């Protein structure tokens, strides 16, 4: 009976899935349209590759700060209000970004890029923090499955964003991609106001510091940071590498992004289901995903020490593997942090979910700042091949650290259980019971 009940979604759950799917799709398509053409457009306006990386990273840095604040005050503000208001601000920010080609080149253009991206980041952080909390509240027992399934819409946004942005830019110019997609987001605001259920909660005494100082949570934060840094590195660098190396037009550059986005979105539901049904697999997914991501970034250039000439088919194949490996590590992280919080006495409820979702988004955003900023600098000084190999070091570090932690934890638990239950206890107990009878 419980199994049948869990398979039937309530009306509130259906509306929650629809609303969060809309923010996943719209936010990712607005974020990813910049990839194929903005780096080259910004260079024409006097921005170096390092500055372009910082513009991408600015979005993430503001997102990091806002997510930390909003996650702590989610129950005071209200999850639904934060969700809808965040979408509205994000839609307006996207439209404003489309007006920047009218701005004079040089410091004015660069300064307004930072400002508008910061405004967009505030809206994005609010909507995504509320989205994660609402999903975890609506699906407490299947959060990894639901998150994995909704990553289809995240991947769909990442899939459609680059080719759609490249096509609209090539056909109509700089403004049209941003204005079109920004208006789509604004249309979704009243729709979600009507369909999204309201989830209330009592504020909790638990804080970010109490959560983030748990050793396991700290390690999981490193995992989130490393994955986001690797993914963010590709934003300001990959399109320039493809344009120079393979001589593709801007409209076709977006199609190369499909390899990563499709593999990530298609594998995420399966990885989420595995994470929920077989929780003991999460640790292996986290470790193997980190190590596989590091290897893929070493091969993306590929690294000059391998003396392999980069070819388009090989580049796309590695991107497909990157998408799968990122999903292996990213999907199990959220339920693993929640499980750790419950083990350490945190109160269940929307307040804790706000803390966890805010922490997740903050760490993801911190990586999304470090990835483009460091990646843009390394790409400018060393070239894409060495930059991607060095960037993979984040994933290698997190994979090795997570593996060592889980091995140490398993050893400690086995030794403590053997001390509590010595081998001879069961035999002695059965011998005594036999003697009494």
C-alpha positions as CSV (number, residue, x, y, z in Angstrom):
1,X,0.0,0.0,0.0
2,X,2.8,2.4,0.9
3,X,4.5,1.6,-2.5
4,X,1.3,2.3,-4.4
5,X,0.8,5.5,-2.5
6,X,4.3,6.7,-3.2
7,X,3.9,6.1,-6.9
8,X,0.8,8.5,-7.0
9,X,1.7,12.2,-7.1
10,X,-0.7,14.5,-5.3
11,X,-2.0,17.6,-7.0
12,X,0.3,19.8,-4.9
13,X,3.3,17.6,-5.8
14,X,2.5,17.8,-9.6
15,X,2.2,21.6,-9.4
16,X,5.5,21.7,-7.4
17,X,7.3,19.6,-10.0
18,X,5.9,21.8,-12.9
19,X,7.0,25.0,-11.1
20,X,10.5,23.8,-10.3
21,X,10.9,22.4,-13.8
22,X,10.1,25.8,-15.2
23,X,12.8,27.5,-13.1
24,X,15.3,24.8,-13.9
25,X,14.7,25.1,-17.6
26,X,14.4,28.9,-17.9
27,X,17.3,29.7,-15.6
28,X,19.7,27.3,-17.4
29,X,18.7,28.5,-20.9
30,X,19.2,32.1,-19.9
31,X,22.6,31.3,-18.3
32,X,23.9,29.2,-21.2
33,X,22.9,31.4,-24.2
34,X,26.1,33.5,-23.5
35,X,28.5,30.7,-24.2
36,X,28.7,30.7,-28.0
37,X,29.0,34.4,-28.7
38,X,29.4,36.6,-25.6
39,X,33.2,36.0,-25.1
40,X,34.0,37.1,-28.6
41,X,31.5,40.0,-28.4
42,X,33.1,41.1,-25.1
43,X,36.5,41.0,-26.7
44,X,35.3,43.4,-29.4
45,X,34.2,45.8,-26.6
46,X,37.7,45.8,-25.0
47,X,37.4,43.0,-22.4
48,X,40.3,40.6,-22.1
49,X,39.7,36.9,-21.7
50,X,40.5,37.3,-17.9
51,X,37.9,40.0,-17.6
52,X,35.3,37.8,-19.5
53,X,36.0,35.1,-17.0
54,X,35.5,37.5,-14.1
55,X,32.1,38.6,-15.6
56,X,31.0,35.0,-15.7
57,X,32.4,34.6,-12.2
58,X,30.7,37.7,-10.8
59,X,27.3,36.0,-11.3
60,X,28.5,33.1,-9.2
61,X,30.1,35.2,-6.5
62,X,26.9,37.3,-5.9
63,X,24.9,34.1,-6.1
64,X,27.2,32.6,-3.4
65,X,26.6,35.5,-1.0
66,X,22.9,35.8,-1.6
67,X,22.3,32.0,-1.3
68,X,24.0,32.0,2.1
69,X,21.8,34.8,3.4
70,X,18.5,33.6,1.9
71,X,19.0,30.0,3.0
72,X,19.2,31.2,6.6
73,X,16.1,33.3,6.3
74,X,13.9,31.2,4.0
75,X,11.2,30.6,6.6
76,X,11.0,34.3,7.4
77,X,10.7,35.4,3.8
78,X,8.5,32.6,2.6
79,X,9.6,29.9,0.0
80,X,6.9,30.7,-2.5
81,X,7.5,34.5,-2.4
82,X,11.3,34.0,-2.7
83,X,10.7,31.6,-5.7
84,X,8.4,34.0,-7.7
85,X,10.3,37.2,-6.8
86,X,13.6,35.5,-7.9
87,X,12.2,34.6,-11.3
88,X,11.0,38.1,-11.8
89,X,14.3,39.7,-11.0
90,X,16.2,37.1,-13.2
91,X,13.9,37.8,-16.2
92,X,14.5,41.5,-15.9
93,X,18.2,41.0,-15.5
94,X,18.3,38.9,-18.7
95,X,16.5,41.6,-20.7
96,X,18.9,44.3,-19.4
97,X,21.9,42.2,-20.4
98,X,20.6,42.3,-24.0
99,X,20.8,46.1,-24.0
100,X,24.6,46.3,-23.2
101,X,25.7,46.3,-26.8
102,X,24.4,49.9,-27.0
103,X,26.9,50.9,-24.2
104,X,30.3,52.4,-25.2
105,X,33.2,50.1,-25.3
106,X,35.8,49.9,-22.5
107,X,35.3,50.5,-18.7
108,X,31.6,51.5,-19.1
109,X,30.6,48.3,-20.9
110,X,32.7,46.1,-18.5
111,X,31.2,47.9,-15.4
112,X,27.6,47.5,-16.5
113,X,28.2,43.8,-17.4
114,X,29.3,43.2,-13.8
115,X,26.3,45.2,-12.4
116,X,23.6,43.5,-14.6
117,X,25.1,40.0,-13.9
118,X,25.0,40.8,-10.2
119,X,21.3,41.7,-10.4
120,X,20.6,38.5,-12.4
121,X,22.5,36.5,-9.8
122,X,20.3,37.8,-6.9
123,X,17.2,36.6,-8.7
124,X,18.7,33.3,-9.7
125,X,19.9,32.6,-6.1
126,X,16.5,33.4,-4.6
127,X,14.6,31.2,-7.0
128,X,17.0,28.2,-6.9
129,X,17.4,28.2,-3.1
130,X,13.6,28.2,-2.7
131,X,13.2,25.6,-5.4
132,X,15.5,23.0,-3.7
133,X,13.8,23.6,-0.3
134,X,10.3,23.2,-1.8
135,X,11.2,20.0,-3.6
136,X,12.8,18.5,-0.5
137,X,9.6,19.4,1.5
138,X,7.3,17.9,-1.1
139,X,9.3,14.7,-1.7
140,X,11.1,13.9,1.6
141,X,11.7,10.3,0.8
142,X,12.6,10.6,-2.9
143,X,14.6,13.8,-3.1
144,X,17.5,12.4,-5.2
145,X,15.1,10.7,-7.6
146,X,13.1,14.0,-8.1
147,X,16.2,16.1,-8.3
148,X,17.7,13.7,-10.9
149,X,14.5,13.7,-12.9
150,X,14.3,17.5,-12.9
151,X,17.8,17.7,-14.1
152,X,16.3,16.7,-17.5
153,X,14.9,20.2,-17.6
154,X,18.3,21.7,-16.5
155,X,20.0,19.7,-19.2
156,X,17.3,20.7,-21.7
157,X,18.0,24.4,-20.9
158,X,21.7,23.8,-21.3
159,X,21.1,21.9,-24.6
160,X,18.8,24.5,-26.1
161,X,20.6,27.6,-24.8
162,X,23.9,27.5,-26.8
163,X,22.4,26.6,-30.2
164,X,19.4,28.8,-29.8
165,X,21.6,31.7,-28.6
166,X,24.0,31.2,-31.4
167,X,21.3,31.0,-34.0
168,X,19.4,34.1,-32.7
169,X,22.7,36.0,-32.4
170,X,23.8,35.1,-36.0
171,X,20.3,35.9,-37.4
172,X,19.2,38.9,-35.5
173,X,22.1,40.3,-33.5
174,X,23.1,40.6,-29.9
175,X,19.8,41.9,-28.3
176,X,17.3,39.4,-29.5
177,X,18.5,36.2,-27.6
178,X,18.3,38.0,-24.2
179,X,15.1,39.9,-24.8
180,X,13.3,36.8,-26.1
181,X,14.3,34.5,-23.2
182,X,13.9,37.2,-20.6
183,X,10.3,37.7,-21.7
184,X,9.7,34.0,-21.5
185,X,10.8,34.0,-17.9
186,X,8.6,37.0,-17.0
187,X,5.6,35.1,-18.6
188,X,6.3,32.2,-16.3
189,X,6.1,34.4,-13.2
190,X,2.3,34.8,-13.0
191,X,1.9,31.1,-14.0
192,X,3.9,30.0,-11.0
193,X,2.2,32.4,-8.7
194,X,-1.0,30.5,-9.4
195,X,0.2,26.9,-9.4
196,X,2.9,26.7,-6.8
197,X,1.7,25.5,-3.4
198,X,2.6,27.5,-0.3
199,X,4.8,25.7,2.3
200,X,4.9,27.1,5.8
201,X,7.4,26.2,8.5
202,X,8.5,27.2,12.0
203,X,11.9,28.9,12.1
204,X,14.7,26.7,13.5
205,X,17.5,27.4,15.9
206,X,20.0,25.6,13.7
207,X,22.5,27.7,11.7
208,X,24.8,27.5,8.7
209,X,27.9,27.4,10.9
210,X,26.7,24.4,12.9
211,X,26.0,22.6,9.6
212,X,29.1,23.6,7.6
213,X,31.5,22.7,10.4
214,X,30.5,19.1,10.3
215,X,33.6,17.3,8.8
216,X,31.5,15.3,6.3
217,X,29.5,18.3,5.2
218,X,32.8,20.3,4.7
219,X,34.0,17.5,2.4
220,X,30.8,17.4,0.4
221,X,31.1,21.2,0.0
222,X,34.5,20.6,-1.5
223,X,32.9,18.2,-3.9
224,X,30.2,20.7,-4.9
225,X,32.8,23.4,-5.3
226,X,35.1,21.3,-7.5
227,X,32.3,20.2,-9.9
228,X,31.0,23.7,-10.3
229,X,34.5,25.1,-10.9
230,X,35.1,22.5,-13.6
231,X,31.8,23.2,-15.3
232,X,32.2,27.0,-14.9
233,X,35.7,26.9,-16.5
234,X,34.1,25.9,-19.8
235,X,31.9,29.0,-20.0
236,X,34.5,31.7,-21.0
237,X,37.0,29.3,-22.6
238,X,35.4,26.5,-24.6
239,X,33.7,28.5,-27.3
240,X,37.0,30.5,-28.0
241,X,38.9,27.2,-28.2
242,X,36.4,25.7,-30.6
243,X,36.3,28.8,-32.8
244,X,40.1,28.9,-33.1
245,X,40.9,25.2,-33.2
246,X,38.1,23.8,-35.3
247,X,37.1,26.9,-37.3
248,X,33.4,26.5,-36.6
249,X,30.9,29.4,-37.1
250,X,29.1,30.7,-33.9
251,X,25.9,29.0,-34.8
252,X,27.6,25.6,-34.8
253,X,29.6,26.2,-31.7
254,X,26.4,25.8,-29.6
255,X,25.9,22.3,-31.0
256,X,29.2,21.2,-29.5
257,X,27.8,22.0,-26.1
258,X,25.1,19.4,-26.6
259,X,27.4,16.5,-25.8
260,X,27.8,17.6,-22.2
261,X,24.3,18.8,-21.6
262,X,22.6,15.7,-23.1
263,X,24.7,13.2,-21.3
264,X,24.2,15.0,-18.0
265,X,20.4,15.4,-18.4
266,X,19.8,11.8,-19.6
267,X,21.9,10.1,-16.9
268,X,20.7,12.2,-14.0
269,X,17.3,10.5,-13.5
270,X,18.9,7.0,-13.4
271,X,21.7,8.3,-11.0
272,X,19.0,9.9,-8.8
273,X,17.0,6.7,-8.6
274,X,20.1,4.7,-7.7
275,X,21.0,7.2,-5.0
276,X,17.5,6.9,-3.4
277,X,17.0,3.1,-3.8
278,X,20.6,2.1,-2.9
279,X,21.9,4.8,-0.5
280,X,25.2,2.9,0.1
281,X,26.1,3.5,-3.6
282,X,26.3,7.3,-3.0
283,X,29.8,7.2,-1.6
284,X,31.0,5.2,-4.7
285,X,29.3,7.6,-7.1
286,X,30.9,10.6,-5.4
287,X,34.4,9.1,-5.5
288,X,34.3,7.6,-9.0
289,X,32.5,10.7,-10.4
290,X,35.3,13.0,-9.1
291,X,38.1,10.9,-10.4
292,X,36.4,10.4,-13.8
293,X,35.8,14.2,-14.1
294,X,39.5,14.8,-13.4
295,X,40.5,12.3,-16.1
296,X,38.1,13.8,-18.6
297,X,39.4,17.4,-18.1
298,X,43.0,16.1,-18.6
299,X,41.9,14.6,-21.9
300,X,39.7,17.6,-23.0
301,X,42.6,19.6,-24.5
302,X,44.1,17.1,-24.4
303,X,47.0,17.9,-22.1
304,X,50.2,18.7,-24.1
305,X,52.2,16.0,-22.3
306,X,50.1,13.3,-24.0
307,X,51.2,14.6,-27.5
308,X,47.7,13.9,-29.0
309,X,46.3,16.2,-31.6
310,X,42.9,17.5,-30.7
311,X,40.1,16.4,-33.0
312,X,36.4,17.5,-33.0
313,X,35.0,14.0,-32.5
314,X,37.3,13.3,-29.6
315,X,36.4,16.6,-28.0
316,X,32.7,15.9,-28.2
317,X,33.2,12.4,-26.8
318,X,35.1,13.7,-23.8
319,X,32.3,16.3,-23.2
320,X,29.8,13.4,-23.1
321,X,31.9,11.7,-20.5
322,X,32.2,14.9,-18.5
323,X,28.4,15.3,-18.4
324,X,28.0,11.8,-17.1
325,X,30.8,12.1,-14.5
326,X,29.4,15.4,-13.2
327,X,26.0,13.8,-12.7
328,X,27.6,10.9,-10.8
329,X,29.0,13.3,-8.2
330,X,26.4,16.1,-8.2
331,X,23.1,14.1,-7.8
332,X,24.0,12.2,-4.5
333,X,25.4,15.3,-2.7
334,X,22.1,16.9,-1.6
335,X,20.6,13.8,0.0
336,X,24.0,13.0,1.5
337,X,24.2,16.4,3.2
338,X,20.6,16.0,4.5
339,X,21.4,12.5,5.8
340,X,24.4,13.8,7.6
341,X,22.4,16.7,9.2
342,X,19.8,14.3,10.5
343,X,22.5,12.0,11.9
344,X,23.8,15.0,13.9
345,X,20.5,16.0,15.4
346,X,19.2,18.8,13.1
347,X,15.5,19.4,13.3
348,X,13.5,18.1,10.2
349,X,11.5,20.7,8.4
350,X,11.6,23.5,5.8
351,X,14.1,25.5,7.9
352,X,16.7,22.8,7.6
353,X,15.9,22.3,3.9
354,X,16.5,26.0,3.5
355,X,19.9,25.8,5.1
356,X,20.9,22.8,3.0
357,X,19.7,24.2,-0.3
358,X,21.3,27.6,0.5
359,X,24.6,25.8,1.3
360,X,24.4,23.8,-1.8
361,X,23.7,26.8,-4.0
362,X,26.4,28.9,-2.2
363,X,29.1,26.3,-2.7
364,X,28.1,25.7,-6.3
365,X,28.2,29.4,-6.9
366,X,31.6,29.8,-5.2
367,X,33.0,27.1,-7.6
368,X,31.2,28.8,-10.5
369,X,33.1,32.0,-9.6
370,X,36.5,30.3,-9.2
371,X,36.2,28.2,-12.3
372,X,35.7,31.0,-14.9
373,X,38.0,33.5,-13.1
374,X,40.9,31.1,-12.8
375,X,40.1,29.4,-16.1
376,X,40.1,32.7,-18.0
377,X,43.5,33.6,-16.5
378,X,45.0,30.2,-17.2
379,X,43.6,30.1,-20.7
380,X,45.1,33.5,-21.5
381,X,48.5,32.6,-20.0
382,X,48.9,28.8,-20.8
383,X,46.3,28.0,-23.4
384,X,43.2,25.8,-23.2
385,X,45.0,22.5,-23.2
386,X,47.0,23.2,-20.0
387,X,44.2,25.2,-18.4
388,X,41.7,22.3,-18.7
389,X,44.2,19.8,-17.3
390,X,45.0,22.1,-14.3
391,X,41.2,22.7,-13.7
392,X,40.7,19.0,-13.4
393,X,42.8,19.1,-10.3
394,X,39.8,20.3,-8.3
395,X,37.9,17.2,-9.2
396,X,40.9,15.0,-8.5
397,X,41.4,16.6,-5.1
398,X,37.7,16.1,-4.1
399,X,37.6,12.5,-5.4
400,X,40.7,11.5,-3.5
401,X,39.6,13.3,-0.3
402,X,36.1,11.8,-0.4
403,X,37.6,8.3,-0.9
404,X,40.0,8.7,2.0
405,X,37.2,10.0,4.3
406,X,34.8,7.1,3.5
407,X,37.6,4.5,3.9
408,X,38.5,6.0,7.3
409,X,34.9,6.2,8.4
410,X,34.3,2.5,7.4
411,X,37.5,1.4,9.3
412,X,36.5,3.4,12.4
413,X,33.0,2.0,12.4
414,X,34.2,-1.6,11.9
415,X,36.7,-1.3,14.8
416,X,34.1,0.3,17.1
417,X,31.6,-2.4,16.4
418,X,34.2,-5.1,17.0
419,X,35.0,-3.6,20.3
420,X,31.3,-3.4,21.3
421,X,30.7,-7.0,20.1
422,X,33.8,-9.2,20.7
423,X,34.0,-12.3,18.6
424,X,33.6,-14.7,21.6
425,X,30.5,-13.1,23.0
426,X,28.0,-14.9,20.9
427,X,29.6,-18.3,21.4
428,X,29.9,-17.7,25.2
429,X,26.2,-16.6,25.4
430,X,25.0,-19.7,23.5
431,X,27.2,-21.9,25.7
432,X,25.8,-20.4,28.9
433,X,22.2,-20.7,27.7
434,X,22.9,-24.4,26.9
435,X,24.3,-25.0,30.4
436,X,21.2,-23.4,32.0
437,X,18.8,-25.6,30.1
